[in-house]
Amino acid sequence: MSSLRSIFVAMAAEEANDLRRALDQNEIIPYFQPLVELRTGLLSGFEVLARWQHPLRGLIPPNEFIPLAEETGLNGQLTGNLLRAVFAAAKNIPCHLTLSVNISLTQLTDFSLPKHIRVAAEQACFPLSRLILEITESALVSNTEHAYRIATELKEQGSRLALDDFGTGYSSLRHLQSLPFDELKIDASFVRSMSHTRESRKIAAAIVGLGNSLSLTTVAEGVENQSIADMLLWLGCDLGQGWLYGRAVPPEQLPEVLATRLDPSPQPPSEPRSPAASSTLPLRLEALPTQRLAQLNAIYDGVPVGLCFVDCNLRYVSVNKRLAEMHHIPVAAHLGRYISEVMPAVFPLCQPYLLRALKGIASTDLEICYPDPNPLNDKRTHLISFHPACDEVDEVIGISVSVVDITRRKQAEQALIESEDHFRHTVELNPQVPWTADHHGTILDVSARCEEITGISKHEMIHGGWPKIVHPDDLPAAIHRWTRSVRTGRFYDSEYRILRRDGVWRWMRSRATPRIDAQGKVIRWYGNVEDIDDRKRAEEALRRSEARLQAVFDAVPVGLVIIEAPNGNVVMSNPRAEYILRSVIVPSSLIDDYCRPPDSYAHGNPAYGESGYPLADAILSGQSTGPREHLCHHSDGTSTWISITAVPVFDDDGKVSGGIVTIQDIDEEKRKMQTLSDLNSVLNMKLQTHR
């Protein structure tokens, strides 16, 4: 028995010496496991885990050498080495991330521990506000007074405290009451079994609810899959730690982890969310019974009003989907965050009313206008109410906020004001005379310009005086058209002369459109009177000019045909052209149908141009062509020799817009010449015969 004891003693001494050697050679190094915000997936910090890189045995976990260090009194040296390595590695970790370090039972009885931690942090210029010291419940059970004194001193010098492995020790509630903890960690044994054990889910919900009620950050250990992460987020847990977010890594692998987790773009979950989690996750921050939570969520998200509840620190505790849509920010990105952080542009406008609500004073129906976070819009207008929420002793525990988006209504009101203003200016400046009538055709209103033009007052016009100013020759037609429009509800359009106040008759055009209600009945007529006297006079002058031009056009002893480019359609022709061609020239027909080459060989012949058609050549070249002789074949089998000349017509831009073809009858002259030519040929033949 004594020999066996000697063997154990020798083995213990050998292990102790091995541990001393490891500490001297810095074989025990820190590993860093990510702590992640459940609602955003962004990195919050790291928990530091000690690992022994043994040259023969490989990587040794802390549960094998920490007890040995405590038994051999090497725990202080181990802690010092580890903290120095942690603070050295922290130089490459962004300053907003925290580092969590475990405090063992032995360390919690060492009154020099706070000093050692402070000195190590000062040497590395590491702010203790970034350090979270995790204390297990079991460490608080024995020697409670010493543990409380040391923990309080650690808290006072700037470090934050976390109660680790909550629910696995004793007197947990007393510890929470006595010590100034900042975080509450849910033991991994409860977290890993949440997906298949109802009791674990209930315990986790209770711990999260307790942490929230005490304003403690809740951290879940052992998060290994997305379904567990979804449940924790549903319960309102703040941070997660486990294989889902990454295993512990040595310092040299920290840059890779930081590059992945510090990316501000949303990171998709490594595993698909459950349908329930995807549709409702998350809805509230506090953990509530499932049935009651579902009922409240249905009401909360069913209303067309933005709703939220904020605590006394002005942090979002719950938010419905409608408000999240107004903010263009996911629901999860609100929870646990300050209003000033989520909506920095709106917070200064709401802050006075939020502070009033914290004093128990409600503020309702406040119109607050602010820039829209959506870059496509300029600004939004919300109708907001702030109501204090009180507990059973009338102490304010938060603020209920309701938000109604009235942007469209305000825009419509502003548009109406601007429209009325524009209409007023339009009426005042418009040269036309607007008027309105009821469904019976009785004039209700008329512009003041009517009196300026006619000298008849608005009162007289409304009481049936308008026929007095209409020319007697035009009045019957005007009344007939207006009566027919009132009866049928059709658009009214009439032209007539009115007598101006200077005694001059001028042509006017009156038009009106009916306004129809949902039943198809006319409820109002809106019209205007426009002075068209100048236009009528211009039209009359144009008609006279066209008549004179047509007379000249028809009297010319040469055939004329006007066509449009580039299609060659006939616009008009004179009687002489139709007489020569012995055909009625149909408008929009092609001039080529009437003016063909003399025979097939003319096409491409230099004497007849590229196309053989004089007008086509004139349009294409932009130059006059001809005169060219054509043998025109008629439908009765006869033919006539004609001479054609084509001239292009140019518009103001210098482009060919059409052409004019002149046609002359040269048949008699051509045939005489042909007869003379034939006689000459006969005489020449006879002379040749006599010789």
C-alpha positions as CSV (number, residue, x, y, z in Angstrom):
1,M,0.0,0.0,0.0
2,S,2.8,2.4,0.9
3,S,4.6,1.5,-2.4
4,L,1.4,2.4,-4.3
5,R,1.1,5.6,-2.4
6,S,4.8,6.4,-3.3
7,I,4.0,5.8,-6.9
8,F,1.1,8.2,-6.8
9,V,3.2,10.8,-5.0
10,A,6.0,10.4,-7.6
11,M,3.6,10.7,-10.4
12,A,2.1,13.9,-8.9
13,A,5.5,15.4,-8.4
14,E,6.4,14.5,-12.0
15,E,3.2,16.2,-13.3
16,A,3.9,19.2,-11.1
17,N,7.4,19.5,-12.5
18,D,6.0,19.1,-16.0
19,L,3.5,21.9,-15.4
20,R,6.3,24.2,-14.0
21,R,8.3,23.5,-17.1
22,A,5.3,24.3,-19.3
23,L,4.7,27.6,-17.5
24,D,8.4,28.6,-17.8
25,Q,8.3,27.8,-21.5
26,N,4.9,29.5,-22.1
27,E,3.3,26.3,-23.4
28,I,0.0,27.2,-21.9
29,I,-1.6,29.7,-24.2
30,P,-5.0,31.4,-24.5
31,Y,-7.6,30.3,-27.1
32,F,-10.4,32.6,-28.1
33,Q,-14.0,31.5,-28.6
34,P,-16.4,34.0,-30.3
35,L,-19.3,35.6,-28.4
36,V,-22.0,36.7,-30.9
37,E,-25.1,38.9,-30.7
38,L,-28.0,36.6,-31.4
39,R,-30.2,39.2,-33.1
40,T,-27.5,40.5,-35.6
41,G,-24.9,37.7,-35.8
42,L,-22.2,40.3,-35.2
43,L,-19.2,39.6,-32.9
44,S,-19.5,40.9,-29.4
45,G,-16.3,39.6,-27.9
46,F,-14.3,36.4,-27.0
47,E,-14.2,34.1,-24.0
48,V,-10.6,33.1,-23.2
49,L,-9.9,29.4,-22.7
50,A,-6.5,28.1,-21.6
51,R,-4.9,25.3,-23.6
52,W,-1.6,23.4,-22.8
53,Q,0.4,22.7,-26.0
54,H,2.3,19.7,-24.6
55,P,5.2,18.6,-26.7
56,L,4.4,14.9,-26.3
57,R,0.7,14.7,-25.4
58,G,-0.5,17.4,-27.8
59,L,-3.3,19.8,-26.8
60,I,-4.5,19.4,-23.2
61,P,-7.8,20.9,-22.1
62,P,-8.0,23.1,-18.9
63,N,-10.0,20.6,-16.8
64,E,-6.8,18.4,-16.7
65,F,-4.2,20.9,-15.6
66,I,-6.2,23.7,-13.8
67,P,-6.8,21.4,-10.7
68,L,-3.1,20.5,-10.8
69,A,-2.1,24.1,-10.8
70,E,-4.4,24.8,-7.8
71,E,-3.0,21.9,-5.9
72,T,0.6,22.8,-6.5
73,G,0.2,26.5,-5.9
74,L,1.0,27.3,-9.5
75,N,-2.3,28.9,-10.2
76,G,-1.1,32.4,-9.6
77,Q,1.8,32.0,-12.1
78,L,-0.6,30.4,-14.6
79,T,-3.1,33.3,-14.3
80,G,-0.3,35.9,-14.7
81,N,1.1,34.2,-17.8
82,L,-2.3,33.7,-19.3
83,L,-3.4,37.3,-18.7
84,R,-0.2,38.7,-20.2
85,A,-0.7,36.6,-23.3
86,V,-4.4,37.7,-23.5
87,F,-3.6,41.4,-23.1
88,A,-0.8,41.1,-25.7
89,A,-3.2,39.5,-28.2
90,A,-5.8,42.1,-27.4
91,K,-3.8,44.7,-29.3
92,N,-5.0,43.2,-32.5
93,I,-8.7,43.0,-31.4
94,P,-10.9,46.0,-32.0
95,C,-11.5,48.0,-28.9
96,H,-15.3,47.6,-28.9
97,L,-15.0,43.8,-28.3
98,T,-14.8,42.4,-24.8
99,L,-12.7,39.6,-23.4
100,S,-14.1,37.1,-20.8
101,V,-11.7,35.3,-18.5
102,N,-12.7,32.6,-15.9
103,I,-11.8,33.0,-12.2
104,S,-11.2,29.7,-10.4
105,L,-12.2,28.9,-6.8
106,T,-8.6,29.3,-5.6
107,Q,-8.1,32.6,-7.3
108,L,-11.3,33.9,-5.7
109,T,-9.8,33.5,-2.2
110,D,-6.6,35.3,-3.2
111,F,-6.8,38.9,-2.0
112,S,-3.9,39.8,-4.3
113,L,-5.9,38.8,-7.4
114,P,-7.3,42.3,-8.2
115,K,-3.9,43.8,-7.9
116,H,-2.3,41.3,-10.2
117,I,-5.0,41.8,-12.8
118,R,-4.7,45.6,-12.6
119,V,-0.9,45.6,-12.9
120,A,-1.0,43.2,-15.9
121,A,-3.6,45.4,-17.6
122,E,-1.7,48.6,-17.0
123,Q,1.5,47.1,-18.3
124,A,-0.3,46.1,-21.6
125,C,-2.3,49.4,-21.7
126,F,-5.5,47.3,-21.7
127,P,-8.6,49.0,-20.3
128,L,-10.3,46.9,-17.6
129,S,-13.7,48.0,-18.9
130,R,-13.2,45.5,-21.7
131,L,-12.5,42.7,-19.3
132,I,-15.3,40.4,-18.1
133,L,-14.4,38.1,-15.2
134,E,-16.5,34.9,-15.1
135,I,-17.2,33.5,-11.7
136,T,-18.8,30.1,-11.3
137,E,-21.5,29.5,-8.7
138,S,-19.5,26.8,-7.1
139,A,-16.7,29.3,-6.4
140,L,-19.1,31.4,-4.3
141,V,-20.3,28.6,-2.1
142,S,-17.2,28.1,0.0
143,N,-15.6,31.0,1.8
144,T,-18.4,33.3,0.6
145,E,-17.1,36.4,2.5
146,H,-13.7,36.4,0.8
147,A,-15.2,35.7,-2.6
148,Y,-17.6,38.7,-2.2
149,R,-14.8,41.0,-1.1
150,I,-12.6,40.1,-4.0
151,A,-15.4,40.1,-6.5
152,T,-16.5,43.6,-5.3
153,E,-12.9,44.9,-5.6
154,L,-12.6,43.5,-9.1
155,K,-15.9,45.3,-10.0
156,E,-14.8,48.6,-8.5
157,Q,-11.5,48.7,-10.4
158,G,-13.4,48.6,-13.7
159,S,-13.9,45.0,-14.7
160,R,-17.3,43.5,-15.4
161,L,-18.6,40.4,-13.6
162,A,-20.4,37.4,-15.1
163,L,-22.1,34.6,-13.2
164,D,-21.1,31.5,-15.0
165,D,-22.9,28.1,-15.2
166,F,-26.0,29.6,-13.7
167,G,-28.5,27.1,-12.4
168,T,-25.9,24.4,-11.6
169,G,-24.8,25.6,-8.1
170,Y,-26.5,26.7,-4.9
171,S,-28.0,29.9,-3.6
172,S,-28.0,31.5,-7.0
173,L,-30.6,34.1,-6.3
174,R,-28.7,35.2,-3.2
175,H,-25.5,35.6,-5.3
176,L,-27.4,37.7,-7.8
177,Q,-28.7,39.9,-5.0
178,S,-25.4,40.3,-3.2
179,L,-22.9,40.8,-6.0
180,P,-22.8,43.4,-8.7
181,F,-23.0,41.1,-11.7
182,D,-23.3,42.4,-15.3
183,E,-23.9,39.1,-17.1
184,L,-25.7,35.9,-16.5
185,K,-24.5,32.8,-18.4
186,I,-26.8,29.9,-19.1
187,D,-25.0,26.6,-18.6
188,A,-24.4,24.6,-21.8
189,S,-26.1,21.5,-20.3
190,F,-29.4,23.4,-20.5
191,V,-28.8,24.9,-23.9
192,R,-27.8,21.8,-25.7
193,S,-30.9,19.9,-24.6
194,M,-33.4,22.7,-25.4
195,S,-34.4,21.3,-28.8
196,H,-35.6,18.0,-27.3
197,T,-36.2,18.6,-23.6
198,R,-39.1,20.7,-22.5
199,E,-37.7,21.2,-19.0
200,S,-34.5,22.6,-20.4
201,R,-36.4,25.1,-22.5
202,K,-38.4,26.2,-19.4
203,I,-35.2,26.6,-17.4
204,A,-33.5,28.6,-20.1
205,A,-36.6,30.8,-20.5
206,A,-36.7,31.4,-16.7
207,I,-33.0,32.4,-16.6
208,V,-33.4,34.7,-19.6
209,G,-36.5,36.3,-18.0
210,L,-34.6,36.7,-14.7
211,G,-31.6,38.3,-16.4
212,N,-33.8,40.8,-18.3
213,S,-35.8,41.7,-15.2
214,L,-32.4,42.4,-13.4
215,S,-31.0,44.3,-16.4
216,L,-28.3,41.7,-16.9
217,T,-26.9,40.7,-20.2
218,T,-27.8,37.0,-20.8
219,V,-25.3,34.7,-22.5
220,A,-26.0,31.1,-23.7
221,E,-23.2,28.6,-23.8
222,G,-23.2,25.5,-26.0
223,V,-25.1,27.0,-29.0
224,E,-24.4,24.3,-31.6
225,N,-27.2,24.7,-34.2
226,Q,-29.5,27.3,-35.7
227,S,-32.7,25.9,-34.2
228,I,-31.3,26.4,-30.7
229,A,-30.1,29.9,-31.6
230,D,-33.6,30.7,-32.9
231,M,-35.2,29.6,-29.6
232,L,-32.8,31.6,-27.6
233,L,-33.4,34.7,-29.6
234,W,-37.2,34.0,-29.3
235,L,-36.7,33.9,-25.5
236,G,-34.8,37.2,-25.6
237,C,-31.3,36.0,-24.9
238,D,-28.6,38.5,-25.9
239,L,-25.4,36.6,-26.7
240,G,-24.6,33.2,-27.9
241,Q,-21.4,31.1,-27.7
242,G,-20.8,27.7,-29.2
243,W,-19.7,25.7,-32.2
244,L,-22.4,27.3,-34.4
245,Y,-20.3,30.5,-34.3
246,G,-16.9,29.0,-34.1
247,R,-14.6,26.9,-31.9
248,A,-11.9,28.4,-29.8
249,V,-8.8,29.4,-31.9
250,P,-5.2,30.4,-31.0
251,P,-4.1,34.0,-31.3
252,E,-2.7,33.6,-34.8
253,Q,-6.1,32.7,-36.1
254,L,-7.9,35.7,-34.7
255,P,-7.5,37.8,-37.9
256,E,-9.5,35.3,-39.8
257,V,-12.3,35.2,-37.2
258,L,-12.4,39.0,-37.0
259,A,-12.6,39.4,-40.8
260,T,-15.6,37.0,-40.9
261,R,-17.5,38.2,-37.9
262,L,-16.9,42.0,-38.2
263,D,-18.4,42.3,-41.6
264,P,-21.3,44.7,-41.2
265,S,-23.3,43.0,-44.0
266,P,-26.0,40.6,-42.7
267,Q,-24.7,37.0,-42.3
268,P,-27.0,34.3,-43.4
269,P,-27.5,31.5,-40.8
270,S,-25.3,28.5,-41.4
271,E,-28.5,26.4,-41.1
272,P,-32.0,27.2,-42.4
273,R,-34.4,28.6,-39.9
274,S,-37.5,26.8,-39.0
275,P,-40.7,28.2,-40.6
276,A,-42.0,29.4,-37.3
277,A,-38.8,31.2,-36.5
278,S,-38.6,32.8,-39.9
279,S,-42.2,34.2,-39.7
280,T,-42.2,35.5,-36.2
281,L,-38.6,35.7,-34.9
282,P,-38.1,37.6,-32.7
283,L,-41.2,39.4,-31.3
284,R,-40.4,40.3,-27.7
285,L,-37.4,40.6,-25.5
286,E,-38.9,39.1,-22.4
287,A,-39.5,35.4,-22.0
288,L,-43.3,34.7,-21.7
289,P,-45.4,31.6,-21.8
290,T,-45.8,30.4,-25.4
291,Q,-49.6,30.6,-25.6
292,R,-49.8,34.1,-24.1
293,L,-46.9,35.2,-26.3
294,A,-48.6,33.9,-29.5
295,Q,-51.8,35.7,-28.6
296,L,-50.1,39.0,-27.8
297,N,-48.0,38.8,-31.0
298,A,-51.1,38.2,-33.1
299,I,-52.6,41.4,-31.7
300,Y,-49.3,43.3,-31.8
301,D,-48.5,42.6,-35.4
302,G,-52.1,42.6,-36.7
303,V,-52.7,46.3,-36.1
304,P,-51.9,48.8,-39.0
305,V,-50.1,51.0,-36.5
306,G,-46.4,51.0,-35.5
307,L,-46.1,49.9,-31.8
308,C,-43.2,49.5,-29.5
309,F,-42.3,49.4,-25.8
310,V,-39.1,51.0,-24.4
311,D,-37.7,50.6,-21.0
312,C,-36.7,53.4,-18.6
313,N,-33.2,53.5,-20.3
314,L,-35.0,54.2,-23.6
315,R,-34.1,50.9,-25.1
316,Y,-36.4,48.9,-27.3
317,V,-37.9,46.0,-25.4
318,S,-40.5,45.0,-28.1
319,V,-41.3,46.2,-31.6
320,N,-44.1,45.1,-34.0
321,K,-43.5,44.5,-37.7
322,R,-45.3,47.6,-38.8
323,L,-43.0,49.9,-36.9
324,A,-40.0,47.9,-38.2
325,E,-41.3,48.5,-41.8
326,M,-41.6,52.2,-41.1
327,H,-38.0,52.4,-39.9
328,H,-36.7,50.1,-42.8
329,I,-34.9,48.1,-40.1
330,P,-35.6,44.5,-39.1
331,V,-37.4,43.8,-35.8
332,A,-34.4,42.0,-34.4
333,A,-32.1,45.0,-35.1
334,H,-34.2,47.1,-32.6
335,L,-34.3,44.8,-29.6
336,G,-32.1,45.8,-26.7
337,R,-30.8,48.9,-28.6
338,Y,-31.3,52.5,-27.6
339,I,-33.7,54.7,-29.6
340,S,-30.9,57.2,-30.2
341,E,-28.8,54.4,-31.8
342,V,-31.5,53.0,-34.0
343,M,-33.1,56.3,-35.1
344,P,-30.5,59.0,-34.5
345,A,-32.4,61.5,-36.7
346,V,-35.7,61.1,-34.9
347,F,-34.5,60.8,-31.3
348,P,-33.8,64.5,-30.7
349,L,-37.4,65.3,-31.8
350,C,-38.9,62.7,-29.6
351,Q,-36.6,63.0,-26.5
352,P,-38.6,65.7,-24.7
353,Y,-41.8,63.7,-24.9
354,L,-40.0,60.5,-23.9
355,L,-38.7,62.3,-20.8
356,R,-42.2,63.6,-20.0
357,A,-43.5,60.0,-20.3
358,L,-40.8,58.8,-17.8
359,K,-42.3,61.3,-15.4
360,G,-45.7,59.9,-15.9
361,I,-47.0,62.5,-18.4
362,A,-48.5,61.2,-21.6
363,S,-48.2,63.0,-25.0
364,T,-50.6,62.2,-27.8
365,D,-51.1,62.9,-31.5
366,L,-47.8,64.7,-32.0
367,E,-46.9,65.3,-35.7
368,I,-43.1,64.7,-36.1
369,C,-41.5,65.2,-39.5
370,Y,-38.0,63.8,-40.1
371,P,-35.8,62.6,-43.0
372,D,-36.7,59.2,-44.3
373,P,-33.9,56.6,-43.9
374,N,-35.0,55.2,-47.2
375,P,-32.9,57.2,-49.8
376,L,-35.8,57.1,-52.3
377,N,-37.9,59.4,-50.1
378,D,-37.3,62.9,-48.9
379,K,-39.1,62.9,-45.5
380,R,-41.8,61.2,-43.4
381,T,-44.5,62.6,-41.2
382,H,-45.6,60.4,-38.2
383,L,-48.4,60.9,-35.7
384,I,-46.8,59.6,-32.5
385,S,-48.2,59.1,-29.0
386,F,-46.1,58.4,-25.8
387,H,-47.9,56.7,-22.9
388,P,-46.1,55.8,-19.6
389,A,-46.5,52.2,-18.5
390,C,-46.8,51.8,-14.7
391,D,-46.6,48.8,-12.4
392,E,-49.0,47.9,-9.6
393,V,-47.6,50.7,-7.4
394,D,-47.8,53.3,-10.2
395,E,-44.0,53.3,-10.7
396,V,-43.1,54.0,-14.4
397,I,-41.4,50.9,-15.8
398,G,-41.3,51.9,-19.5
399,I,-43.1,53.8,-22.3
400,S,-45.6,52.6,-24.8
401,V,-45.2,54.3,-28.2
402,S,-47.7,54.2,-31.0
403,V,-46.8,55.5,-34.5
404,V,-49.1,56.2,-37.4
405,D,-47.6,57.1,-40.8
406,I,-49.5,60.1,-42.1
407,T,-47.0,61.0,-44.8
408,R,-49.4,60.4,-47.7
409,R,-52.1,62.4,-45.9
410,K,-49.8,65.3,-45.3
411,Q,-48.6,65.1,-48.9
412,A,-52.2,65.1,-50.1
413,E,-53.0,68.1,-48.0
414,Q,-49.9,70.0,-49.2
415,A,-50.7,69.0,-52.8
416,L,-54.3,70.3,-52.3
417,I,-53.0,73.6,-50.9
418,E,-50.6,74.0,-53.8
419,S,-53.2,72.9,-56.3
420,E,-55.6,75.5,-54.9
421,D,-52.9,78.1,-55.0
422,H,-51.9,77.2,-58.5
423,F,-55.6,77.2,-59.6
424,R,-56.1,80.6,-58.2
425,H,-53.1,82.0,-60.0
426,T,-54.1,80.1,-63.2
427,V,-57.6,81.6,-63.1
428,E,-56.2,85.1,-62.5
429,L,-53.6,84.9,-65.2
430,N,-55.4,82.6,-67.7
431,P,-56.6,84.5,-70.9
432,Q,-59.5,82.1,-71.0
433,V,-62.7,82.6,-69.0
434,P,-63.4,79.6,-66.7
435,W,-67.0,78.8,-65.6
436,T,-69.0,76.2,-63.8
437,A,-72.6,75.0,-64.0
438,D,-74.8,72.6,-62.1
439,H,-76.3,69.4,-63.6
440,H,-79.3,71.4,-64.9
441,G,-77.0,73.7,-66.9
442,T,-77.5,76.7,-64.7
443,I,-74.3,78.9,-64.5
444,L,-72.9,78.8,-60.9
445,D,-69.7,80.7,-61.2
446,V,-67.7,82.6,-63.9
447,S,-64.3,84.3,-63.9
448,A,-64.1,88.0,-63.3
449,R,-62.5,88.3,-66.7
450,C,-65.9,87.9,-68.2
451,E,-67.0,91.4,-67.0
452,E,-63.7,92.8,-68.2
453,I,-64.4,91.5,-71.7
454,T,-68.1,92.0,-72.0
455,G,-69.1,94.5,-69.4
456,I,-71.7,92.2,-68.0
457,S,-71.3,91.5,-64.3
458,K,-70.8,88.1,-62.7
459,H,-74.2,88.4,-61.0
460,E,-75.9,88.9,-64.4
461,M,-74.1,86.0,-66.0
462,I,-75.2,83.7,-63.1
463,H,-78.8,84.8,-63.5
464,G,-79.1,83.9,-67.1
465,G,-77.6,86.9,-68.8
466,W,-75.1,85.2,-71.1
467,P,-77.4,84.9,-74.1
468,K,-77.5,88.7,-74.2
469,I,-73.9,88.9,-75.4
470,V,-74.1,86.1,-78.1
471,H,-74.6,87.2,-81.7
472,P,-78.2,86.6,-82.8
473,D,-77.1,84.5,-85.8
474,D,-75.1,82.2,-83.5
475,L,-77.3,82.0,-80.4
476,P,-79.8,79.2,-81.6
477,A,-76.9,76.8,-82.4
478,A,-75.1,77.6,-79.1
479,I,-78.3,77.0,-77.0
480,H,-79.1,73.9,-78.9
481,R,-75.7,72.3,-78.4
482,W,-75.6,73.3,-74.7
483,T,-79.1,71.8,-74.1
484,R,-78.1,68.6,-75.9
485,S,-75.0,68.3,-73.8
486,V,-76.9,68.8,-70.5
487,R,-79.4,66.2,-71.5
488,T,-76.9,63.6,-72.7
489,G,-73.9,64.4,-70.4
490,R,-71.6,64.6,-73.5
491,F,-68.7,67.0,-74.0
492,Y,-69.9,70.5,-74.9
493,D,-68.1,72.4,-77.7
494,S,-69.5,75.5,-79.5
495,E,-68.2,78.5,-81.4
496,Y,-70.1,81.8,-81.5
497,R,-69.5,85.5,-81.6
498,I,-69.9,87.7,-78.5
499,L,-70.2,91.4,-78.2
500,R,-67.3,93.0,-76.4
501,R,-67.7,96.0,-74.2
502,D,-66.0,98.1,-76.9
503,G,-68.9,97.2,-79.4
504,V,-66.8,94.8,-81.4
505,W,-68.0,91.2,-82.2
506,R,-65.4,88.6,-81.6
507,W,-65.4,84.8,-82.2
508,M,-65.2,82.7,-79.0
509,R,-65.1,79.0,-78.4
510,S,-66.9,77.6,-75.3
511,R,-66.1,74.0,-74.1
512,A,-67.3,72.1,-71.0
513,T,-66.7,68.7,-69.4
514,P,-69.1,67.0,-67.0
515,R,-68.1,65.6,-63.7
516,I,-69.7,62.2,-63.1
517,D,-70.4,60.6,-59.7
518,A,-70.2,56.8,-58.9
519,Q,-73.7,56.3,-60.2
520,G,-72.9,57.8,-63.6
521,K,-74.9,61.0,-63.0
522,V,-73.6,64.5,-63.9
523,I,-73.0,66.5,-60.7
524,R,-71.2,69.5,-62.1
525,W,-70.0,71.1,-65.4
526,Y,-66.5,72.7,-65.7
527,G,-65.9,74.8,-68.8
528,N,-64.1,77.8,-70.2
529,V,-64.5,80.4,-73.0
530,E,-61.6,81.0,-75.3
531,D,-61.1,83.9,-77.7
532,I,-60.5,82.4,-81.2
533,D,-61.2,85.5,-83.3
534,D,-57.7,85.7,-84.6
535,R,-57.7,82.1,-85.5
536,K,-61.0,82.4,-87.3
537,R,-59.8,85.4,-89.3
538,A,-56.6,83.6,-90.1
539,E,-58.6,80.5,-91.3
540,E,-60.8,82.7,-93.4
541,A,-57.8,84.4,-95.0
542,L,-56.2,81.0,-95.6
543,R,-59.3,79.8,-97.3
544,R,-59.4,82.8,-99.6
545,S,-55.7,82.3,-100.4
546,E,-56.3,78.6,-101.1
547,A,-59.2,79.5,-103.4
548,R,-57.1,81.9,-105.4
549,L,-54.2,79.4,-105.5
550,Q,-56.6,76.7,-106.7
551,A,-58.0,78.9,-109.4
552,V,-54.5,79.6,-110.7
553,F,-53.5,76.0,-110.3
554,D,-56.5,74.8,-112.3
555,A,-56.1,77.5,-115.0
556,V,-52.5,76.7,-115.9
557,P,-52.3,75.3,-119.5
558,V,-49.7,72.7,-118.3
559,G,-50.5,69.6,-116.3
560,L,-49.3,69.9,-112.7
561,V,-49.1,67.2,-110.1
562,I,-47.9,67.7,-106.5
563,I,-46.5,64.8,-104.6
564,E,-45.0,64.2,-101.1
565,A,-41.6,62.6,-100.4
566,P,-40.3,60.0,-100.0
567,N,-43.2,57.8,-100.8
568,G,-44.2,59.6,-104.1
569,N,-47.9,59.8,-103.1
570,V,-50.1,62.3,-105.1
571,V,-51.3,65.2,-103.0
572,M,-53.2,67.1,-105.7
573,S,-53.4,67.6,-109.5
574,N,-55.0,70.0,-111.9
575,P,-57.5,69.2,-114.6
576,R,-55.0,69.7,-117.4
577,A,-52.8,66.9,-116.0
578,E,-55.8,64.5,-115.9
579,Y,-56.8,65.5,-119.4
580,I,-53.3,64.8,-120.8
581,L,-53.0,61.5,-119.0
582,R,-56.7,60.7,-119.8
583,S,-57.1,59.5,-116.2
584,V,-58.5,60.8,-112.9
585,I,-55.5,61.0,-110.6
586,V,-56.5,59.6,-107.3
587,P,-54.9,61.3,-104.1
588,S,-52.4,59.1,-102.3
589,S,-51.8,57.0,-105.4
590,L,-48.3,56.8,-106.8
591,I,-47.2,59.2,-109.5
592,D,-45.2,56.3,-111.1
593,D,-48.6,54.8,-111.9
594,Y,-49.2,57.6,-114.4
595,C,-45.7,58.6,-115.5
596,R,-43.8,55.5,-116.6
597,P,-40.7,55.3,-118.9
598,P,-41.4,55.1,-122.6
599,D,-40.4,51.4,-122.7
600,S,-38.4,48.9,-120.6
601,Y,-35.0,49.9,-122.0
602,A,-35.3,53.3,-120.4
603,H,-34.5,52.0,-116.9
604,G,-30.9,52.6,-116.2
605,N,-30.5,54.5,-119.6
606,P,-28.4,57.7,-119.0
607,A,-31.0,59.7,-120.9
608,Y,-33.6,58.8,-118.3
609,G,-31.6,58.7,-115.1
610,E,-31.0,55.8,-112.7
611,S,-34.6,54.9,-112.1
612,G,-36.2,55.9,-115.4
613,Y,-38.7,57.9,-113.4
614,P,-38.1,61.7,-113.5
615,L,-39.7,62.5,-110.2
616,A,-37.8,59.8,-108.3
617,D,-34.5,61.0,-109.7
618,A,-35.4,64.6,-108.7
619,I,-36.2,63.6,-105.1
620,L,-33.1,61.4,-104.8
621,S,-30.7,63.9,-106.4
622,G,-32.3,67.0,-105.1
623,Q,-32.1,68.5,-108.6
624,S,-34.6,69.2,-111.4
625,T,-34.8,66.6,-114.1
626,G,-36.2,66.8,-117.6
627,P,-37.8,67.6,-119.8
628,R,-38.1,64.0,-120.7
629,E,-40.2,62.5,-123.4
630,H,-42.5,59.6,-122.4
631,L,-44.9,57.6,-124.5
632,C,-48.0,57.3,-122.2
633,H,-50.2,54.2,-122.9
634,H,-53.9,54.7,-122.1
635,S,-56.4,52.1,-121.0
636,D,-58.3,52.3,-124.3
637,G,-55.2,51.0,-126.2
638,T,-54.1,54.4,-127.5
639,S,-50.9,56.2,-126.6
640,T,-49.8,59.8,-126.3
641,W,-46.4,61.4,-126.3
642,I,-45.8,63.6,-123.3
643,S,-42.9,65.7,-121.9
644,I,-42.3,65.5,-118.1
645,T,-40.2,67.8,-116.0
646,A,-39.7,67.2,-112.2
647,V,-38.6,69.7,-109.6
648,P,-37.9,68.9,-105.9
649,V,-39.4,70.9,-103.1
650,F,-37.3,71.7,-100.0
651,D,-38.5,72.3,-96.4
652,D,-37.0,74.9,-93.9
653,D,-34.3,72.3,-92.9
654,G,-33.1,71.8,-96.5
655,K,-34.6,68.4,-96.8
656,V,-36.6,67.3,-99.8
657,S,-40.3,67.2,-98.6
658,G,-41.9,66.6,-102.0
659,G,-41.9,67.5,-105.7
660,I,-43.8,69.0,-108.6
661,V,-44.3,67.3,-111.9
662,T,-45.2,69.4,-115.1
663,I,-46.7,67.4,-117.9
664,Q,-47.1,68.7,-121.5
665,D,-48.9,67.1,-124.4
666,I,-46.3,66.8,-127.3
667,D,-48.1,64.1,-129.1
668,E,-49.1,66.1,-132.3
669,E,-45.7,67.7,-132.6
670,K,-44.0,64.4,-132.0
671,R,-46.0,62.5,-134.5
672,K,-45.5,65.3,-137.2
673,M,-41.8,65.0,-136.6
674,Q,-42.1,61.2,-136.9
675,T,-44.1,61.6,-140.2
676,L,-41.5,64.0,-141.6
677,S,-38.7,61.6,-140.5
678,D,-40.5,58.7,-142.3
679,L,-40.9,60.8,-145.5
680,N,-37.2,61.7,-145.5
681,S,-36.4,58.0,-145.1
682,V,-38.6,57.2,-148.2
683,L,-37.1,59.9,-150.3
684,N,-33.6,58.8,-149.4
685,M,-34.5,55.2,-150.4
686,K,-35.8,56.4,-153.8
687,L,-32.8,58.5,-154.5
688,Q,-30.6,55.6,-153.8
689,T,-32.6,53.4,-156.2
690,H,-32.3,55.9,-159.2
691,R,-28.6,56.1,-158.7
